[in-house]
Amino acid sequence: MVSINRLVIVLVLVAAVSALLLAQLDTITAPKIKQSRIDYKLRMVKNVLPSYDNDPNHDRQVIPVEVTGSAHVKVEVDEGKEGVLVYPAYKEGKLVGSAFAVTTHEGYSGDIDLLVGVDPNGAITGIEVINHAETPGLGAKIVSEHTWPGKKELVGRTLADSLEVKKDGGEIDAIAGATISPRAVCKAVKAGLETYAKQLKLEPPAPAATAQLGAQS
C-alpha cells in the first residue's frame, strides 16, 4: 500500500511539473507565434496592393459590418474594436487600393481565408491565400498562380465581370480534380467585392506624412 501511495504521489508531481512547464512554454511562444502570423499577413497585404508610399498597417481601419452566408468578409478584433480590418494604400496622398480579408466555409477540407486587394473602382488588384486546409497536391494549388491560373485571372475583374469557374458557366479556370477549392475562392472574392462596394468603399483620411515605415516603392 505504501509503495502504491508513493507511486501515486510521484505521478501527481510529474504531472504537475509537466503542466507547469507547458504553461511556461506557451507563455513564451504564444507572443512569438502571434507576431509571426501578423508579419506574414502584412507581407501578403503588400502583395495584393498596387504600389504605395504610406504604411498600410499604420493607417489600417476597423469598419463594422454584418456578415451573412458561407462566404463573407472576415471580422477580426483590433485594439478592442471588432470589424473588418481595411489596409489602405496611398500614392502621393491619393487612395490607390484597399486590402481586407475574406473567408469561405466551402473549402473541401475546411475554411479558406484570403486577402483581397481592391482599387477605388472595385477592381481586384491581388489575391493571396493566407490560411487553408485543402488537400496537398490538389486543392492546395489555389495558393499559387503557377498551379492555379485562375488566381491571376481574377486580377483586374470587378463585380461586373465573371467571377465564377468555367464549370459554373464563368470564365475562371478551375483545377483538374479539385473544382471545389477554386469555386470556394471565387465565391469568397465575389462576397468581398460586394461588401466593399456597399460598406467598405470609404476613403480614409490622408495618412500622416511621417507614416512611411512599411512603404513600398
C-alpha positions in Angstrom: 0.0 0.0 0.0 2.8 2.4 0.9 4.5 1.7 -2.5 1.3 2.4 -4.3 0.8 5.7 -2.4 4.4 6.7 -3.2 3.8 5.9 -6.9 0.6 8.0 -7.0 2.4 10.9 -5.3 5.3 10.7 -7.8 2.9 10.6 -10.8 1.0 13.6 -9.4 4.2 15.5 -9.0 5.4 14.6 -12.5 2.0 15.7 -14.0 2.1 19.0 -12.0 5.6 19.8 -13.1 4.8 18.9 -16.7 1.7 21.1 -16.7 3.8 24.0 -15.2 6.5 23.6 -17.9 3.9 23.5 -20.7 2.2 26.6 -19.4 5.5 28.5 -19.2 6.4 27.3 -22.7 3.1 28.6 -24.0 3.6 31.9 -22.3 7.0 32.2 -24.1 6.0 31.0 -27.5 2.4 32.5 -27.9 3.5 36.1 -28.4 6.1 35.0 -31.0 3.6 32.9 -32.9 1.1 35.7 -32.9 3.7 38.2 -34.2 4.8 35.7 -36.8 1.2 35.5 -38.1 0.9 39.3 -38.1 4.1 39.6 -40.1 3.0 37.0 -42.6 -0.3 38.8 -43.1 1.4 42.1 -43.6 3.6 40.6 -46.3 0.5 39.3 -48.0 -1.1 42.8 -47.7 1.9 44.2 -49.6 1.5 41.5 -52.3 -2.2 42.3 -53.1 -1.9 46.1 -53.2 -0.6 48.3 -56.0 2.5 50.5 -55.5 2.1 52.8 -52.5 4.1 55.3 -50.4 2.4 55.0 -47.0 2.3 52.4 -44.3 -1.0 50.4 -44.7 -0.6 48.8 -41.3 -0.2 52.2 -39.6 -3.2 53.6 -41.5 -5.5 50.5 -41.1 -9.1 51.0 -40.1 -11.7 48.7 -38.5 -15.0 49.0 -40.2 -18.0 47.3 -38.5 -20.1 45.2 -40.9 -22.7 42.5 -40.7 -21.7 39.2 -42.3 -24.0 36.5 -43.7 -23.7 33.4 -45.8 -20.9 30.8 -46.2 -18.6 33.3 -47.9 -18.0 36.8 -46.4 -15.5 39.4 -45.3 -13.6 38.3 -42.2 -14.5 40.0 -39.0 -11.5 40.5 -36.6 -10.7 42.3 -33.4 -8.0 45.0 -33.5 -7.2 47.1 -30.4 -10.6 46.4 -28.9 -12.6 47.2 -32.0 -14.5 44.5 -33.9 -15.0 44.7 -37.7 -13.2 44.3 -41.0 -9.6 45.4 -41.0 -9.0 47.5 -44.0 -5.4 48.4 -45.0 -5.5 51.4 -47.3 -2.7 52.1 -49.9 -1.9 55.7 -50.8 0.3 57.1 -53.5 1.2 60.8 -53.2 -1.8 61.3 -50.9 -4.3 59.6 -53.1 -6.1 56.3 -52.3 -5.0 53.7 -54.8 -6.2 50.5 -53.1 -7.5 48.7 -50.0 -6.8 45.3 -48.7 -9.0 43.2 -46.5 -9.6 39.6 -45.5 -12.4 37.3 -46.7 -13.3 33.8 -45.7 -15.3 30.9 -47.0 -16.6 27.8 -45.3 -17.0 26.0 -48.6 -13.4 24.7 -48.9 -13.1 20.9 -49.5 -11.3 20.4 -46.1 -12.5 23.5 -44.2 -12.3 27.3 -44.2 -10.2 29.2 -46.6 -9.0 32.7 -45.6 -7.9 35.1 -48.3 -6.6 38.7 -48.6 -8.1 40.7 -51.4 -6.7 43.9 -52.8 -9.2 46.3 -54.5 -8.7 49.6 -56.2 -11.1 52.6 -55.7 -13.1 51.5 -58.7 -13.7 48.0 -57.2 -11.3 46.1 -59.4 -9.2 43.3 -57.9 -5.5 44.2 -57.6 -4.4 41.0 -56.0 -5.4 37.8 -54.1 -3.4 35.8 -51.6 -4.4 32.7 -49.7 -3.4 33.1 -46.0 -4.9 30.1 -44.5 -6.4 26.8 -45.7 -6.6 23.1 -45.1 -7.1 21.9 -48.7 -5.6 18.6 -50.0 -1.9 18.8 -50.8 -1.3 18.5 -54.5 -4.9 19.2 -55.4 -7.0 21.9 -53.6 -3.8 23.4 -52.2 -2.9 24.5 -55.7 -5.0 27.6 -55.1 -2.1 29.3 -53.3 -0.1 29.9 -56.4 -0.9 31.3 -59.9 1.6 28.8 -61.3 -0.5 25.9 -60.1 -3.9 27.7 -60.5 -4.0 30.2 -63.3 -7.4 31.3 -62.0 -5.7 33.2 -59.2 -4.2 35.6 -61.8 -7.3 35.6 -64.0 -9.3 37.2 -61.2 -7.0 40.2 -61.0 -8.5 43.2 -62.7 -12.0 41.9 -62.5 -15.0 43.7 -60.9 -18.5 42.7 -59.9 -19.5 43.4 -63.5 -17.2 40.7 -64.7 -17.4 36.9 -64.5 -16.2 35.7 -61.1 -17.2 32.0 -61.5 -15.2 29.0 -62.6 -15.9 27.7 -66.1 -17.7 24.6 -64.7 -20.3 27.0 -63.3 -20.6 28.9 -66.5 -17.9 31.5 -65.8 -14.5 32.3 -67.2 -12.1 31.4 -64.4 -10.1 28.2 -64.8 -10.6 25.6 -62.1 -8.1 22.9 -61.0 -8.4 19.4 -62.6 -9.8 17.1 -60.0 -10.3 19.8 -57.4 -13.0 22.2 -58.6 -14.4 22.7 -55.0 -11.4 24.8 -53.8 -11.2 27.3 -56.7 -15.0 27.6 -56.6 -14.9 28.5 -52.9 -12.2 31.1 -53.6 -14.2 32.7 -56.3 -17.3 32.9 -54.1 -15.3 34.4 -51.3 -13.8 37.0 -53.6 -17.2 37.9 -55.0 -18.6 38.3 -51.5 -15.7 40.5 -50.6 -16.3 42.8 -53.6 -20.0 43.1 -52.8 -19.2 44.1 -49.2 -16.5 46.5 -50.4 -19.0 48.2 -52.8 -21.7 48.6 -50.1 -19.8 49.1 -46.9 -16.0 49.3 -47.2 -15.6 51.8 -50.0 -14.8 54.6 -47.7 -11.7 56.8 -48.4 -9.9 57.1 -45.0 -8.2 60.4 -44.1 -4.9 61.0 -45.7 -2.1 59.3 -43.7 0.5 61.3 -41.8 3.5 62.2 -43.9 5.7 60.5 -41.4 4.0 57.2 -41.6 6.4 55.6 -44.0 7.6 52.6 -42.0 6.2 50.0 -44.3 6.3 52.0 -47.6 6.6 50.1 -50.9 8.3 51.8 -53.7 
